[in-house]
Amino acid sequence: MSSDSEQTTVTVAPNGVKRREFLKVLGVSTAATTMLGCASEKVEKLIPYLVSPDETVPGVSTYYATTCRECSAGCGVIAETRDGRTIKLEGNPDHPLNRGALCARGQAALQGLYNPDRYRGPMARKNGKLERVSWDEALQIFAQKLGETRSRGGAGNAVFINQHESGSFPGFLDAWLAGFGMPAHLSYDAGADHAVIAANRQSYGVAWPKLDFRAARLVVSIGADFLDTWGAMVPQQLDFADARANHETAPRFIYVGPRRSLTGLNADQWIDCRPGSEMAIVRMLAGQMPVDGAAQATGVSAATLDAFAREFAATTPSIVVAGGGGADGLEVALAANALNQSKGNVGSTIKPGEGYLGFDRMASPAELRSLVARMNAGGVSLLMVRGANPAFTLPKASGFAQAMAKVPFKVSFSSYPDETTEAADLILPDHHSLEQWGDAEPVRGTISLQQPAMDPVFDTRATSDVLISVAQKDPASAARYPNPDYRTWLINRFPGGATALNAALPRGVAAGSLNEPTTARPVPAVQAGAPIAQSSGNMYLVLYPHPFIGDGRGANKPWLQEIPDPVTKICWQTVAEMHPATAESMGLANGDLVDIKTAAGSLTLPVLRYPGMQRETIAIATGRGHTNSGRYAKSGFNPLEILPAAEDRAGGIAFVSTKANVTKAGGYAHIVTTEGSARQHGRGIARAIAIADLKADRPGYDSGNAHGSEIAQQGGPETPRGEQHEGAAAHGEEMPGDAPHEFLPGLRSPVANDAQGEQGDQRSNHKGMYDPNHWSGMGKRRWAMTIDLSRCTGCAACVSACYAENNIPTVGADWQVPQILPDRTGFGANILRSREMAWIRIERYYEGGEDGSANFDARFVPMMCQHCGNAPCEPVCPVYATYHAPDGLNVQVYNRCVGTRYCSNNCPYKVRYFNWFGYGEPARPQYAFPEPLNWQLNPDVTVRGKGVMEKCSFCVQRIREAENLATLEKRPLKPDEFTTACAASCPSRAIVFGDAADDNWSVTQLAKDARAYHVFEELNTYTAVVYLKKVNHPAPVPAGRA
Amino acid sequence: MAIASRPLPPRDEPRRPNLARADIQLPAVRDYEQVDREIVGTLRPTLYWFIGLGVAVFFLLIGISAWMYQIYTGLGVAGYNPPVMWGVYIITFVFWIGIGHAGTLISAILYLFRAGFRTTIYRCAEAMTVFAVMTAALFPILHLGRPWKFFWLIPYPNWRYIWPQFKSPLVWDVFAILTYFTISSTFLFIGLIPDIAVLRDRENISPIRKRVFSVLSLGWRNTDSEWRHFARAYLFLAAFSTPLVLSVHSVVSFDFAMALTPGWHTTIFPPYFVAGAIFSGMGMVFTIIIPLRKWFGLRHYVTINHLDAAAKLCLFTSLVVGCAYMSEWFVAWYSGNEAEQQFFANRIWGQWWWASAILYTCNMVLPLTLFVQKLRRSAAWLFIISFTINIGMWFERFVIVVPSLSHEFEPWQWTSYRPTWVDYAILCGSFGWFSMWFMLFIKQLPVIAIAEVKEIVPPKLKTAHAHGVDPSGRHFEFEPDTPGEFA
């Protein structure tokens, strides 16, 4: 190059162009033309901002504190926005509710924001079809209909159903409705446990008290899934994990219920009572029922119940929570609350004063059901729905969708297609919560602020602003709306006004209160369900909300479809869960179809054998099986179609209210699961230690397989036959034949120290950046992670955070299969071939219970790239696409990868994922980010191409960002200055990341814990991930029987 | 060249130690003219040959189409089921590489061991080797996620100073395959030189063909000095190829043995793979030579004695392979390594029991029938056995690759595997590719080494010199066959 340019300078002559130069120019321009001519891609222009908006620096993120609206709780989130697009949500550390954590549903709010099926703008029904209209036209139609309704005297019969939320908006909405002479709105949350809310109001005076697990010594949950969807999941999980991690005072946890949910799997003991017999347990605990009677009613052995009753009586303080959606839910919840009161738990472990306000003012499904009757009778003049989807979330038997057709005019403010909105006559799509202003009051005395993190993706408008603009044009209401928009309205209302609000916005929370304490809404006459035992059928039917998809809200978010259910590990599919022994007696293998018939209808589903089922029970998750909610939501079936419309006495839907006739249907459907074998086979992957051993500093029992023969179910759908009947011998942590050895931290092992491996020449002075004294300092570091299994609940928030942070494609949609003669079709087809791409997965292993008893232990192991110091993947890659970085990272170079996949074959942890298709190429059917889902992609992370390997990078982009920031600020990295996406979101605080070579980082201290171990340590991989054993709390040995 | 070129020596002459019975008898071949006529006569294309070639090309086209589809859409169209990251392509790669080994064994090692029965089958086997390696070499490229970047595995000088990872067995594979292809094709070509000269010197040959053969025969004039040089070169190449027979498949076995994976991580793999390779190659030799000798009317060249001797070799390698299988079981049990034990239990009784059953039946049980002389001397039975050997050896590689990967350390990631139509199409395509080359070969070049056969055919007696004299001074009835005989 340089010689060329010198030549050029020499040949430039004053008297015009020389021949040689002319040829050069000719050559260059020809080449340039040719290359441009060859370019197949459209030429696009990158134009920088001429005048850059405030706070926008290209390539640098801006963070906005706002409030999550994915469930009723109202957690605080921080939205990371890059170049005007929100790319990641993190929990707000200053928020009293979630304290920096964020659950999977919260993470997936982004896929709601960028949902490809969102309405692009307002729509109106013309000649029976929904068509795009302008906002002016839409608002005019809306105003006209409002006017008509009022002028005909039908205003009193108008109904507004709003997705339940706390904060100022409900009050604002009611005032607006009142201005038009309409009744107050119905605040609807199909996923909430209305019986418990009613019982809490009655017993404690608040809708949802804070549960202080730290103060308790025994936690008894009677079907209350406080780690799944029951109440404010994130703060409950934070408190629970904190309580359990403090081993000195950790409470024992007993779960009672017909199905072992995620909460149940985190319990130390599971009592598998019959559905509908929970009351017998509570009465037994209260001493109102003899143990034998309770045993008779519940189907649990008297000895177990006796021990349970004694332990409960002997342990204070405790927590008793009840839930589970039975027809007698209110009575059970009241009785459980009475137990708490009699044991003196209220105030010590149950704190009504610090309760969550997110569940106040909720309308019960009974109100909607009574609305159905009114609609059918023609008593509703105008129906307005915002966010809620009663046509889907109410049992089909209640007939909401049919009744809707009788309403003269229906307005939906939903931003997404759903079953209710598709029946509407006018759609005025709302902003996503990340695009609009608002507030919430999650706990008394704290205002959680909601602000837009970016400009709207589509031509939507905030419903609050729509209401204001309609009211301003209405002579009767205009005077009450002097403010141009809802934001101004909020500012005026905010204590301290604009100045205070601006000061509070960066933190996202402010002290103060917006609402008066509310009282319970009156419950209309309920259609109470009959006791379940009186219905006919051969099995009890249990419906439960899916932990991610919930009542169906998350169904069109591919992350939530793709991340396997924490319990069943099913994705993209609806299955009927059955106890293995029951399935065996009916001749059903995994995937065999069964007909499930109830009074309301029948459904054909594949069977999944799940040992956490009461033997007479069949369970189905709700939320899937949408007909009209977008492309991803079509997967699965909706079990609400076969649920009779019964209610508990608080007006909530009785999800466990009927028996069903279950018969073998013939036929087979592949089970879409990510589970291989659910047993460890003695490999010491998920280890545990009993609390007594931990306290006594004994090595304790452990690891792998407890003994005896396994029940046939355990594996996934295609469990190798040999595994099923094999009785592995008992053994300890070491592989047989190993010399007993001390735990090797491995984080600073000789191998890790010298990334060249054992072959590296110790005397060499030319180690380059691997030299600890190299100026870059990289060789001094060893990035590492600890995962505390005594904290981990298996909720999979980390998985969703990883999907969001690392641009991981979802692969389970039915159009992502090969186009020519695919041998597997339908939703989850790629996952049937185990092609899911999740860089971190939660393995759920069972220990014990091989005889099919309820007495088994579930262990959750988050598994990601272990960043081995002596990595098996590195030497086998022929092209150095994976190599060892000086700071201990095992690095994957996508550009260099040719796709031999040898690295994956040689990885004992199986944490490498291959791009079988061009998931990142828009022109392909396998494209995982259809516009505008691709707006969410993290610009710091490559979207991987077809045919390359990928894996967990320990969020290398965050490491480098922090390092660069420190360099720019001319300071060393501060301990715990940053963390990975999974660790940041973890609502159990189980994952800790940092520099294990520096004692000041928390990870270094945690790795020294007595419970620390490496997975497959015997392979000498020197991993950088340290697991801390789960701590088990076995039942105390009763005095006198030892 | 051919060693045994005389009738039985007189009783009092010390016997050459490793002279097989079969090697001295081509009783139906009388003279050089007959050899030329009959072997060169096979080169005339027939209708059936055109049909055969058409079928081969058809299968090849199926394979090519499937590959193009796979390149365009991504490897996902094949049946991979992570963590089973290798599947039919790697199985078939090892299968073809293994097939190649018999050819080199027959042409090089048996040459050094002076096993005379190789004379009539070695050309065929050697061509099979070259084409099998050409087929096998496609698969490592074919199975790449980004096949257009395959040259990154080759250490070529580049501006960025990036070299391959020399610790990786896959890089060793590149060298092994390229070396093997170079040597075996050279060996095939050198052996062909005198035969090409024969073809060149035919009458009624087209001028183009004559020109090509002239170039290829390197101006061979059948002089004594040419024969001397030729024989030395042949001997040298045979000695050079011999270690390759052992090393190439050892390197291929390192692809597995160097990994941690249970079922792969074992030191027995190199000898086990070499024995298996020779075994499978012998099977393929039978599959090819038995129909050829029938269709080309060459049964009096490739006699039943030759087949009998080759069958003994086949039986021997089957026993070696069987021994290796049993050592694997023993070591798995004796190691006390749980992962290894569970893997072997799964291999035999688990979801892959049928594949193991095919493997053990075809490779250990059925070849035992070759202990029976009657069956060994039955071309029909050998043809059947050759098919079961081919199937069994393909399944041996299947059992090594798939069950190991589907049943590794991490039980959560235990999976299954099922190939798709793309896998099968490319497998068929590989047979089409191999057969196409072989079809073209048998009508262009002699499938039986003319020059070597001539060495063992008694020459016409010459009146001027009625008998030969051996070094001890004894007289022979016939003229000794000096050319090529270990000059």
Interface residues (C-beta under 8 A of the other chain):
Chain A: E675 G676 S677 A678 R679 Q680 H681 G682 R683 I685 G715 G716 E718 T719 P720 R721 G722 E723 E726 A728 H731 M735 P736 G737 P818 Q819 I820 L821 D823 N830 R833 S834 R835 R841 E843 Y845 M863 P872 P875 V876 C877 P878 V879 Y880 R896 C897 V898 G899 T900 R901 Y902 S904 N905 N906 C907 P908 Y909 K910 Y913 F914 N915 W916 F917 G918 R924 Q926 G945 K946 G947 V948 M949 F1016 L1019
Chain B: Y69 T73 G74 L75 G76 V77 G79 Y80 N81 P82 P83 M85 W86 P140 H143 L144 G145 R146 P147 K149 F150 W152 L153 I162 W163 P164 Q165 K167 S168 P169 L170 V171 V174 D255 M258 A259 L260 T261 S335 G336 N337 E338 A339 Q342 A345 N346 I348 W349 G350 Q351 W352 W353 L405 S406 H407 E408 F409 E410 P411 W412 Q413 W414 T415 S416 R418 T420 W421
